[in-house]
Each structure stands twice: as structure tokens, then as C-alpha cells.
């Protein structure tokens, strides 16, 4: 789920997660390097619209309150909560 919502944070670019970025020998020579290649999967404007919806603090207020832990003054924070009555929450 984090990978899917990460696309909104990168304005439509999907980057495959990797566990090893680079392998070097004891002298600093690169043996192998994993180069990330982002791929556009959503248009920028679509991502901005979704981020705007997920960042609407007034829409979250009835459930979380006006100054919940999901609110950061001067920062746009997009949040997606899981199912109703679920404790799962993802922020980006």
C-alpha cells in the first residue's frame, strides 16, 4: 500500500523499492549499483487533485478533530485511513 500511495507523493512517478542500493569492495570500487528508474503511471494534475482531497483537514475534522496528530501547521499532509473504525493510517 505504501508503494501505491508513494506515487501521489512523487506526482505520478512509480519507483520500485530496492533493498540494496550499491555494493562496493574494500577499496571503494563499485561492484554493482541499483539505479532507480522512475516510471510515470499517473498525470501530475491527477496526483495533485488526489493530494488535495487527501490533505483536506476540514474533511478529516469530524472524525479526527481540528488539531489531530494528522494536522501539521504550514505543511500539506495527505492522509488515507483504512476501513471505518480501522486504526490503519498512511500519511504522505
N, C-alpha and C positions, 0 to 999 in steps of 0.2 A: 504494500500500500504506500509506503514511503517513496518508492521509486516512481509510482504513478503520480503522486502529488508533487514530487520534485519537479515535474515538467512545468507546473504552473510557476514555480519559483524561478525557473530558468527561461521563462517566456516562450515555452513551446519546444525547447530542446531536450531530448532524452539522452542521457549519458549512462551507459551501462556501468553498474557498480563493479569495482575491482577490489581485490583484497591485497594484491601485491603491485605496487607501482613501479619498482625498479629493483634490480639485483646488481650489486657491484662486487668486484673482487676486493681483496685486502689492499690493493693499490688505488682503488677508486675508479677502475675501468668498468664501464657498464657492460654487463654480460647480457642482460635482457631488460627491456623497458616497455611497460604497457602504456601506450599512447591512447588517451581517450579521444574518441571521435563522436562528437555530438551529432544527433540526427533530428531534424525538425519533424515533429509529429503534430503540432498544433500551431495555428497562426498566432502571432503576437497579440493582436487585438482580442482574440478569443480568450487567451490566457489573462489578459488584463481585465476583461469583463468578469471572468470567474474569480480572480483575485479580489476584485471589488466586492462581489457578492459575499465571498468568504471572509472579507475584512469588515463587514458591516456590524460595528459594535452595537448599534441600536437594535438590530435584529436579534443579537445574542442576549440583550439585556433581560428580557422576560425569564430566561432560563438561568443565566449565569450572574445577572446583576450588572449594574453600570460600571463598576470598577472591579471586575473579577480578575483572577490571575491571567485571564486571556487578554486583558487590556493593557497596552503599553502606550503611554502618552508620547506623542510625537513620532510614533512608529506605526507603520501599516503592518498589521499582523493578520494573516489569513488563517482561519481555523476550520477544521472539519471534524465534527464529533461523530461518533459511531451511531449505532441504533438508539432509539429513545430509551432512556434510563440506563444507557451504557456509560461506562467510565472511560472508554477509549476516546482520546482526543489527539489529533495531529495538527501541529502548527507549522507554518512556513513563512 
